[in-house]
């Protein structure tokens, strides 16, 4: 299957929304694309490969990233309110300044991920793994929140 371009993805999103249908991009190769500032709220990205993709400043509220590959993705300043990121692979992902209210990160791989200075008070981190290189907000205790250091 040929990989989609950023423009083709946005056309699919627009078409699905015009017909009142959910946007399902499950399991697709969306790596190294650019969606800076895009409105992708509620999109199903589960099991998709978004490695190297720029999602900075994007509206991703309610999006489903369960089991997605998010290595080296920029989610800087993104709105992730209520997003499902359980089981996502997030090695070296930039979540700095992201709005993360109610995000599900259960079982996610957060090795070398930047989570500063996100508000993680309502984030579910149970079973998420992290490394010494993971950057947390000042005075945040990931182990007390259920994350596991590996």
N, C-alpha and C positions, 0 to 999 in steps of 0.2 A: 504494500500500500504506500502510495506517495504521500509524503508529509504535506500538511496544509501550510499556507502562508498566513501571516497575521490578518491580512485583508480578507482572506477566505473565511477564517474563523469568525471575524466580526460580521461578515455577511450572513453566516449561519445563525449567529446570535440574533441578528436583526430579523431575519426571516422567521425563526421560531417564535420570537416575542410578538411579531406582527400577527401570527396565527394563534397566539395565546397558549403556546406549547412550552413545556420545560426545555431548557437548553441542555442537551446531553452530549458531552464531549468525552465520555467514559473511554479509557483505554487508548487514547490517541497519542501520536507523537507530536507534541507541541513544543519541542525543545528549541531553544535559542530564538524564540520569537519576541516581538516587542508589543506590549500592551500598556504602555505608560498612560496612566489616567483613564483607562477604559472602564466602562460600566459593565461588569461581568457578575453582578449580584445573582446569587442563586444558581449559577452554572455548575453542572456536574462534571468535575475534572477527575473523578475517582479513577485510580489505577493508570492515569495518564502520565506521560513523561514530559515534564515541563522544565527539565534541566537547562540552566542557563537563560531562562526566560526573564524578561523585565516586566514585572507587574507593579512597579512603583506607582504610588498615588492612585492605584486602581480601586474601584468599588467592588469588593469581593464578599460583601456581607451575605451570609447564608450559603456561600459556595461549599461544594463538597470536594475535598481533596483527599479523601480516605484512601490510603495506600498509594498515593501519587509520589512520583519522583520529583522532588523539588530541590535537588542539589544545585548550589550556586545560583539560586533564584533571588532576584531583588524584589522584596515585598516592602521596601522602605516606604513609610507614610501611607501604606495601603489600609483600607477599611476592611477588616476581617471579622467584624462583629458577627457572632453566631456561626462562624465557619466550622466545618468538620475537617480536621486535619489529622484524625486518628490514624496511626500506623504509617504516616507519611515519612519518607526519607528526606531529611532536610539538612544534609551536610553542607556547611558553609553558606547557609541561607541568611539573607539580611532581612530581619524583621524589625529593624530599628525604627522607632517612632510609629510603628503600626498600631492601629486601634484593634485591640484583641479581646474586647469584652465578650465573654461567653464562648470562647474558642475551645474546641475539643482537641487536645493534643495527646490523648491517651495513646501510649505505645509508640509515639513518634520518635524518630532518631534525630536528636538535636545536636549532634557532634559539631563543634566549631561554629555554631549558629549564634548570630548577634540578636539578642532580645532586649537591647537597651534602647531607650528607657521605657519600654512598653509597660502598661499597667496589666499585671498578670494576676490580679486578685480574683477574678472570676474565670480564670483559665483552668481547665482540667488537665493536669500534668501527670496523672497516675500512670506509672509504668513507662513514661517517656525516658529515654536514655540521653545522657549528655557526657561531655568530656571536660577536661581541665580548660580547654580552649573555648568552651561555650561562654558567652558574655551575657550576664544577667543584670537586671536593674539593681541599683544600689540597695543594699540591705535585704534583698530578696533571698529566701532560703528555698532552693529547688527541692531539696530532700524532704523538708517539712511539707512541701506541696505534693509529694508523691513521686517525684522524678528519681531516677537511679543513675548514679555516676558510674561510668565504665571506663 
